[in-house]
Amino acid sequence: MSAGNNWYTVRWENKTACVVKFDQFLFVEEVYYIYLLRGRGRNKRVCTCPAGNKPTGCRHKDMWDMATSQHQVNLGWFYNYDTEEWQVPFDNERAG
C-alpha cells in the first residue's frame, strides 16, 4: 500500500460500530466508536471523534454507512479515504 495517513478499517467491536485509523506504517493511530443515542422520539448517531457530535457529522459515520452498504464490515480490508478505494490486506504468508 502506498504511504499516506488516510487508511481505515471498519468492524464491529463488542456490538459497537468501530472505525480504525492507521498511520503510514499501518500502526493503529486512532479508534473511533459510533453509538446510537435514543431519546424523545429521535435517534442520533454520535462518533467519538472530535467532530462526531456536530450537526454536519464526520467522515467516520459516512465511512460506516458506505462500508455497510458495500458489505465491507469485518473483512479486514483497508479503505483509503483519499482515493475512496478498498485495498485487500497484505498477506505475509503468501509473500514468502
Secondary structure in CASP SS format (residue, H / E / C, confidence):
PFRMAT SS
TARGET T0000
AUTHOR 0000-0000-0000
METHOD secondary structure of the structure
MODEL  1
M C 1.00
S C 1.00
A C 1.00
G C 1.00
N C 1.00
N C 1.00
W E 1.00
Y E 1.00
T E 1.00
V E 1.00
R E 1.00
W E 1.00
E E 1.00
N C 1.00
K C 1.00
T E 1.00
A E 1.00
C E 1.00
V E 1.00
V E 1.00
K E 1.00
F E 1.00
D C 1.00
Q C 1.00
F C 1.00
L C 1.00
F C 1.00
V E 1.00
E E 1.00
E E 1.00
V E 1.00
Y E 1.00
Y E 1.00
I E 1.00
Y E 1.00
L E 1.00
L E 1.00
R E 1.00
G E 1.00
R C 1.00
G C 1.00
R E 1.00
N E 1.00
K E 1.00
R E 1.00
V E 1.00
C E 1.00
T C 1.00
C C 1.00
P C 1.00
A C 1.00
G C 1.00
N C 1.00
K C 1.00
P C 1.00
T C 1.00
G C 1.00
C C 1.00
R H 1.00
H H 1.00
K H 1.00
D H 1.00
M H 1.00
W H 1.00
D H 1.00
M H 1.00
A H 1.00
T H 1.00
S H 1.00
Q C 1.00
H C 1.00
Q C 1.00
V C 1.00
N C 1.00
L C 1.00
G C 1.00
W C 1.00
F E 1.00
Y E 1.00
N E 1.00
Y C 1.00
D C 1.00
T C 1.00
E C 1.00
E E 1.00
W E 1.00
Q E 1.00
V C 1.00
P C 1.00
F C 1.00
D C 1.00
N H 1.00
E H 1.00
R H 1.00
A H 1.00
G C 1.00
END
